[in-house]
Amino acid sequence: MSGKVLQGQSFNLLRGDGCSTIKGENKISRRFLPWQRAESNSSPRLKLVALASTSSVSGSGAEYSEGLLDVRKKEKKRTVAGIDQDELLDPALLADPDSRFCEFKGVHIHHKVYDVASQAHDPSETASHAQLPHIPMILLHGFGASVFSWSRVMKRLAGLTGSRILAFDRPAFGLTSRVNAVELSSRSKDEKPLNPYSMAFSVLATLYFIDFLASDRAILVGHSAGCLVAVNTYFDAPERVAALILVAPAIVAPYFSRRGNKGSDLGRENKKEEKPSGLDAAGNPFSTIFKFLSQTVNYISEMIVQMVKGMGGMLSTLYKKLLSTFLRSAFAVMLVRMVIDKFGIAAIRNAWHDPNKVNEHVLHGYKKPLRSKYWDRALLEYTTAMLLDADSESKPPLAERLHEVSCPVLIVTGDNDRLVPSWNAERLAQALPGSCLEVIKQCGHLPHEEKVEEFVSAVEKFLQRALGGSQEQQILRGVS
């Protein structure tokens, strides 16, 4: 790059900062003399422009102009929660030493396995909980989390049963590959290709990992939105689920209305005893007109309802297309980046009872997936799949099916959960027959991260009570 061109570039920058186009080196120098005398009151950017311009006049413009261009490039860098979005990597390149990947239906799923039998150096570690059956556990993280969320309890949970523990990242989260759902479905030979970001995919992936662990069934441990995956997996294959452990479950509990309300009965009795008013009396002309208008309104309303029912399918399809188009737009990508950048770290801290305990290690673990390519588009694909889930429309709402769960259930919640309040967990425990509720004091939305000892203790007591006398345990005792 010649010195003449560099001087021209500095010249353009000057014009962009309010200086007129003046040819001639002396005039440019005189233009900057007032700025140089008032350097203490100038902005750093203004000083740099002035320095670069005067230096180009003195013959060393190349060095300063290149430095100026570097500064401008840095200013244009896009960051989300401090992560440079211009230097994103393939998720596999961000893997930890103990990371594993497997391909399932075109998606490379990141997972980790802890096997207490192969990794314990002390034989007593595997024998300390011999009273519990050797049933593996599968850990299902919540929205915005990943395998990292279970890192503090995986070894401890494996020690409870002496079996293997597996945690995996669902599509759109962690280090699982971010696939294009539209392209994947176009390559699929199935008539109805499975959306990798759908609930159905997560359920099948969970069942796949039960087979992966060479087990007939497993204990499913879900956190927050991961509880939805756990419960849906139970309804899909109840014989494969030995027990459910729901941590801060993001499942809307049904509202229990009090039956036999005397007040309502009295109200009905009062209505029966009420005498007709003057307007209802026979022969009243206002009553006749009112009845006619009422019947007419009812007739018109019924016609409108029938029309809406007929248009329902068309309106629903149009709504889905518009929503899908918006969530896959460049504007939606920009919006999700802005939201994560502005509220992401605050949301992590808000999930803890004591935000001061959220250290840099925790923040790094949650922000790491933001370094993956297409993390923003995948998050929007996941949101689209959840909002437009066609399978859920053909099934009864989950809240109406909870009474059908027959396996042992433990619900763990923090008394200071700001995201999913503990009272919802209490209602959920009432809806699930025979379930156990454990409320951990001074704890937020992440009991397995914030209160490890209390969480593991609650799980241990539950497993001893629910599975300690199971058929597997009787066989184990017979062998020993």
C-alpha positions in Angstrom: 0.0 0.0 0.0 1.6 3.3 -1.1 2.0 6.3 1.1 -0.3 8.3 -1.3 -3.2 5.9 -0.8 -2.7 5.9 2.9 -2.9 9.7 3.0 -6.1 9.5 1.1 -7.6 7.0 3.6 -6.7 9.3 6.4 -8.2 12.1 4.4 -11.5 10.2 4.2 -11.6 9.6 7.9 -11.1 13.2 8.6 -14.1 14.0 6.4 -16.1 11.4 8.2 -15.3 13.2 11.5 -16.4 16.6 10.4 -13.4 18.0 8.5 -13.8 19.5 5.1 -11.9 18.1 2.1 -8.9 20.4 1.8 -6.0 19.6 -0.5 -2.5 20.3 0.5 -0.4 19.0 3.4 0.1 22.4 5.2 -3.6 23.1 5.3 -4.3 19.7 6.8 -1.6 20.3 9.5 -3.1 23.7 10.4 -6.5 22.1 10.6 -5.4 19.9 13.4 -3.4 22.4 15.4 -6.4 23.4 17.7 -7.1 19.7 18.4 -3.6 19.0 19.3 -3.5 21.9 21.8 -6.7 20.5 23.5 -5.7 16.8 23.7 -6.7 16.5 27.3 -10.3 17.3 26.5 -10.5 15.1 23.3 -11.8 11.6 23.0 -9.2 8.8 22.4 -10.6 8.2 19.0 -10.2 11.9 18.1 -6.6 11.9 19.2 -5.8 8.8 17.2 -7.3 10.3 14.0 -5.4 13.5 14.5 -2.1 11.6 15.2 -2.6 9.4 12.1 -3.3 12.4 9.9 -0.4 14.5 11.0 1.9 11.5 10.8 0.9 10.7 7.3 2.0 14.2 6.4 5.4 13.7 8.0 6.0 10.6 5.9 5.2 7.7 8.4 1.5 7.4 7.5 1.6 3.7 6.7 2.3 2.6 10.3 -0.4 4.8 11.9 -3.0 4.2 9.3 -2.7 0.5 9.6 -3.1 0.9 13.4 -6.2 3.0 12.8 -7.7 0.3 10.6 -7.1 -2.3 13.3 -8.9 -0.2 15.9 -11.9 0.2 13.6 -12.0 -3.6 13.0 -12.0 -4.2 16.7 -14.8 -1.8 17.1 -16.9 -3.7 14.6 -16.4 -7.1 16.3 -19.6 -8.7 17.4 -19.6 -10.2 20.9 -22.2 -12.0 22.9 -21.6 -12.2 26.6 -17.9 -11.4 25.9 -17.6 -14.2 23.2 -16.3 -13.0 19.8 -19.0 -14.1 17.3 -16.6 -13.7 14.3 -14.4 -16.6 15.5 -16.9 -19.4 16.1 -15.8 -23.0 16.0 -17.2 -26.4 15.2 -18.5 -27.8 18.6 -16.2 -30.9 18.4 -13.2 -28.5 18.6 -14.4 -27.3 22.0 -14.6 -30.8 23.5 -13.2 -31.7 26.9 -10.8 -34.6 27.4 -13.6 -36.7 28.7 -16.1 -35.7 25.9 -17.6 -38.3 23.7 -19.6 -38.0 20.5 -22.0 -40.4 18.7 -24.2 -40.0 15.7 -27.9 -40.4 16.1 -30.2 -39.7 13.2 -27.7 -37.3 11.5 -26.9 -35.5 14.7 -23.5 -35.8 16.5 -24.5 -35.8 20.1 -22.0 -34.7 22.8 -22.2 -36.8 26.0 -20.1 -37.8 29.0 -20.1 -41.1 30.9 -18.9 -41.8 34.4 -18.4 -45.5 35.2 -17.7 -45.9 38.9 -16.6 -49.6 38.4 -13.8 -48.7 36.0 -12.7 -45.4 37.5 -12.8 -46.1 41.3 -9.4 -46.7 42.8 -10.8 -47.8 46.1 -12.9 -51.0 45.9 -14.9 -49.8 49.0 -16.2 -46.9 46.8 -18.3 -49.4 44.7 -19.3 -51.5 47.7 -20.3 -48.6 50.0 -23.7 -48.4 48.5 -24.2 -52.1 47.7 -27.7 -52.0 49.2 -28.9 -50.1 46.1 -29.6 -51.8 42.7 -27.1 -51.3 39.9 -29.4 -49.3 37.6 -27.7 -46.6 35.4 -28.8 -43.0 35.4 -29.3 -40.6 32.5 -29.1 -36.9 33.3 -31.2 -34.4 31.2 -30.2 -30.8 31.5 -32.5 -27.8 31.4 -33.0 -24.9 28.9 -29.7 -23.0 28.2 -27.6 -25.6 30.1 -25.5 -28.6 29.1 -23.6 -31.5 30.4 -21.6 -29.0 32.4 -24.5 -28.5 34.7 -24.1 -32.1 36.0 -20.3 -32.0 36.4 -20.4 -31.6 40.2 -22.6 -34.5 40.9 -21.9 -37.2 38.2 -19.3 -39.0 40.3 -21.4 -38.8 43.4 -24.5 -40.1 41.7 -22.6 -43.0 40.1 -21.3 -43.9 43.6 -24.9 -44.3 44.8 -25.8 -47.2 42.6 -22.3 -48.5 41.6 -23.4 -48.1 38.0 -22.8 -45.8 35.0 -24.0 -42.3 34.7 -24.5 -40.6 31.3 -25.3 -37.0 30.5 -25.8 -35.7 27.0 -26.4 -32.4 25.3 -29.7 -32.1 23.5 -29.7 -30.5 20.1 -29.3 -26.7 20.3 -27.4 -26.9 23.6 -23.9 -27.7 24.7 -21.5 -29.2 22.2 -24.0 -31.3 20.2 -23.8 -30.4 16.5 -26.0 -27.6 15.2 -27.7 -29.1 12.2 -30.0 -27.3 9.8 -33.4 -28.9 10.4 -34.7 -28.0 6.9 -31.7 -29.5 5.1 -31.7 -32.6 7.3 -35.4 -33.2 6.5 -34.8 -32.7 2.8 -32.1 -35.4 2.8 -34.2 -37.8 4.9 -35.9 -40.7 3.1 -38.7 -40.8 5.7 -42.1 -39.5 4.7 -42.3 -37.6 8.0 -38.7 -36.7 8.9 -37.9 -36.2 12.6 -37.0 -32.7 13.6 -33.8 -32.9 15.7 -35.0 -30.0 17.8 -38.3 -31.6 18.7 -39.4 -33.2 21.9 -39.9 -36.5 20.0 -36.2 -36.5 19.0 -35.1 -35.9 22.6 -37.2 -38.8 23.8 -35.8 -41.2 21.2 -32.3 -40.0 22.0 -32.9 -40.8 25.7 -34.1 -44.3 24.9 -31.1 -44.7 22.6 -28.8 -44.0 25.4 -30.5 -46.5 27.7 -29.6 -49.1 25.0 -26.2 -47.5 24.7 -25.6 -48.3 28.4 -26.6 -51.9 27.7 -29.5 -51.7 30.1 -33.2 -52.6 30.0 -34.1 -49.5 32.0 -32.6 -46.5 33.7 -33.3 -43.8 36.3 -34.0 -40.5 34.5 -32.9 -37.4 36.3 -34.2 -34.2 34.7 -33.6 -30.6 35.6 -36.1 -27.8 34.7 -37.1 -28.3 31.0 -35.2 -31.6 31.1 -38.0 -32.9 33.3 -40.3 -32.6 30.3 -38.1 -34.9 28.4 -37.9 -37.4 31.3 -41.7 -37.5 31.8 -42.4 -37.7 28.1 -39.9 -40.6 27.8 -41.8 -42.4 30.6 -45.1 -42.1 28.7 -43.4 -43.3 25.5 -41.8 -46.3 27.1 -42.8 -46.7 30.8 -41.1 -50.2 31.0 -37.7 -48.5 30.3 -37.9 -46.1 33.2 -37.1 -47.4 36.7 -37.6 -44.1 38.5 -38.0 -40.3 37.8 -36.0 -37.6 39.7 -37.4 -34.2 38.8 -35.2 -31.3 39.8 -36.8 -27.8 39.8 -39.3 -29.2 37.2 -40.5 -26.8 34.6 -43.8 -28.7 34.3 -46.9 -26.6 34.9 -48.8 -28.4 37.7 -52.5 -28.8 37.5 -54.6 -26.6 39.7 -56.4 -28.5 42.4 -59.8 -27.0 43.1 -61.5 -27.9 46.4 -64.3 -30.3 46.0 -67.5 -30.2 48.0 -67.4 -26.4 48.4 -70.3 -25.6 50.7 -70.4 -22.1 49.4 -71.0 -23.2 45.9 -73.8 -25.5 47.0 -75.4 -22.8 49.0 -75.3 -20.6 45.9 -77.1 -23.2 43.9 -79.8 -23.6 46.6 -80.3 -19.9 46.7 -80.7 -19.8 42.9 -83.4 -22.4 43.2 -85.3 -20.5 45.8 -85.2 -17.2 44.0 -88.5 -15.9 42.8 -88.9 -14.5 39.3 -88.4 -10.8 39.1 -90.7 -8.4 37.4 -88.8 -8.7 34.1 -89.3 -12.5 34.1 -93.0 -12.3 34.9 -95.4 -13.7 32.3 -96.8 -11.1 30.0 -94.0 -8.6 30.5 -93.3 -7.0 27.1 -89.7 -6.3 28.0 -89.2 -9.9 28.8 -90.5 -11.0 25.4 -88.2 -8.6 23.6 -85.2 -9.6 25.7 -85.8 -13.3 24.9 -86.1 -12.6 21.2 -82.9 -10.6 21.2 -81.1 -13.2 23.2 -82.1 -16.0 20.9 -81.0 -13.9 17.9 -77.6 -13.2 19.5 -77.2 -16.9 20.3 -78.0 -17.9 16.7 -75.5 -15.4 15.3 -72.9 -16.4 17.8 -73.3 -20.1 16.8 -72.8 -19.2 13.2 -69.6 -17.3 14.0 -68.3 -20.2 16.0 -68.9 -22.6 13.1 -67.2 -20.3 10.7 -64.2 -20.0 13.0 -64.0 -23.7 13.4 -64.0 -24.1 9.6 -61.2 -21.5 9.3 -59.3 -22.8 12.3 -57.1 -25.1 10.2 -56.3 -22.4 7.7 -55.5 -19.8 10.4 -53.4 -22.3 12.3 -51.4 -23.1 9.2 -50.9 -19.4 8.3 -49.8 -18.6 11.9 -47.3 -21.4 11.9 -45.8 -20.3 8.6 -45.5 -16.7 9.7 -44.0 -17.7 13.0 -41.6 -20.1 11.4 -40.5 -17.5 8.8 -39.9 -14.9 11.5 -37.9 -17.2 13.8 -35.7 -18.2 10.9 -35.0 -14.6 9.8 -31.8 -12.6 10.2 -33.7 -10.2 12.4 -34.6 -13.0 14.8 -30.9 -14.1 14.9 -29.9 -10.6 15.8 -32.6 -10.4 18.4 -31.6 -13.7 20.1 -28.0 -12.5 20.2 -29.0 -9.2 21.8 -31.2 -11.0 24.4 -28.4 -13.5 25.4 -25.8 -10.7 25.5 -28.0 -8.5 27.7 -29.6 -11.0 30.0 -27.7 -14.3 29.7 -25.2 -13.8 32.6 -27.8 -12.1 34.7 -30.1 -15.1 34.3 -27.3 -17.5 35.4 -26.8 -15.5 38.6 -30.5 -15.2 39.2 -30.8 -19.0 39.1 -28.7 -19.2 42.3 -29.9 -18.4 45.8 -26.6 -16.6 46.4 -25.5 -15.0 43.1 -22.1 -14.2 44.7 -21.2 -17.9 44.5 -21.4 -17.8 40.7 -17.7 -17.8 40.0 -15.8 -17.5 36.7 -15.6 -21.3 36.3 -19.4 -21.5 36.3 -19.8 -18.6 33.9 -17.2 -20.1 31.6 -19.0 -23.5 31.6 -22.3 -21.8 30.6 -20.8 -19.4 28.0 -18.7 -22.0 26.3 -21.5 -23.2 23.9 -21.7 -19.6 22.6 -18.4 -20.3 20.8 -20.1 -23.0 18.6 -21.0 -22.2 15.1 -24.7 -21.6 14.4 -25.6 -21.7 18.1 -28.0 -18.8 17.6 -29.9 -20.3 14.7 -30.1 -23.7 16.5 -31.6 -22.0 19.5 -34.3 -20.4 17.2 -34.9 -23.8 15.6 -35.4 -25.3 19.0 -37.9 -22.5 19.9 -39.7 -23.0 16.7 -40.0 -26.8 17.3 -41.3 -26.3 20.8 -43.9 -23.7 19.8 -45.1 -25.6 16.7 -44.9 -29.1 18.1 -47.5 -31.1 16.0 -47.1 -34.2 18.2 -48.2 -32.4 21.3 -51.4 -31.3 19.6 -52.5 -34.9 19.1 -51.9 -35.9 22.8 -53.6 -34.8 26.0 -51.8 -32.0 27.9 -49.1 -33.4 30.1 -50.8 -32.0 33.3 -53.8 -34.2 32.6 -51.7 -37.4 32.4 -49.5 -37.0 35.5 -51.8 -39.3 37.5 -50.9 -42.1 35.2 -47.3 -42.2 36.3 -46.7 -45.4 38.4 -42.9 -45.5 38.8 -41.2 -44.0 41.9 -40.8 -40.2 41.6 -38.7 -37.7 43.6 -39.2 -34.0 43.2 -36.4 -31.7 44.4 -36.8 -27.9 44.6 -35.1 -25.0 46.2 -37.0 -22.8 48.6 -35.8 -19.7 46.8 -36.2 -20.7 43.2 -36.9 -17.5 41.3 -37.5 -19.2 37.9 -39.8 -22.1 38.8 -41.3 -21.4 42.3 -41.4 -24.1 44.9 -45.2 -24.0 45.2 -45.4 -25.3 41.6 -43.3 -28.3 42.7 -45.6 -28.9 45.7 -48.6 -29.0 43.4 -46.8 -31.3 41.1 -46.1 -33.7 44.0 -49.8 -33.8 44.7 -50.5 -34.6 41.0 -48.0 -37.5 40.9 -49.3 -40.4 42.9 -46.8 -41.6 45.6 -44.2 -39.1 44.8 -41.7 -37.6 47.3 -41.0 -33.9 47.7 -37.7 -32.6 49.0 -37.3 -28.8 49.6 -33.7 -27.7 50.0 -33.3 -24.6 52.1 -31.4 -21.5 50.9 -31.3 -22.9 47.4 -32.3 -21.5 44.0 -33.1 -23.1 40.7 -30.0 -25.4 40.6 -29.9 -27.6 43.6 -27.4 -30.0 41.9 -24.9 -27.2 41.5 -25.6 -25.0 44.5 -26.3 -27.5 47.2 -24.5 -30.7 46.1 -24.4 -32.4 49.5 -28.1 -31.9 50.2 -29.0 -32.9 46.7 -27.1 -36.2 46.7 -28.4 -37.0 50.2 -32.0 -36.5 49.0 -31.4 -38.8 46.0 -29.7 -41.4 48.2 -32.6 -41.5 50.7 -35.1 -41.7 47.8 -33.3 -44.6 46.1 -33.0 -46.6 49.3 -36.7 -46.2 50.0 -38.0 -46.7 46.4 -35.6 -49.2 45.0 -33.7 -50.8 47.9 -36.1 -53.8 48.0 -36.4 -54.2 44.3 -36.1 -57.5 42.3 -32.6 -56.5 41.2 -31.5 -56.1 44.8 -32.9 -59.5 45.8 -30.9 -61.1 42.9 -27.8 -59.2 44.0 -28.1 -60.4 47.6 -28.7 -64.0 46.4 -25.5 -64.0 44.4 -23.4 -62.5 47.3 
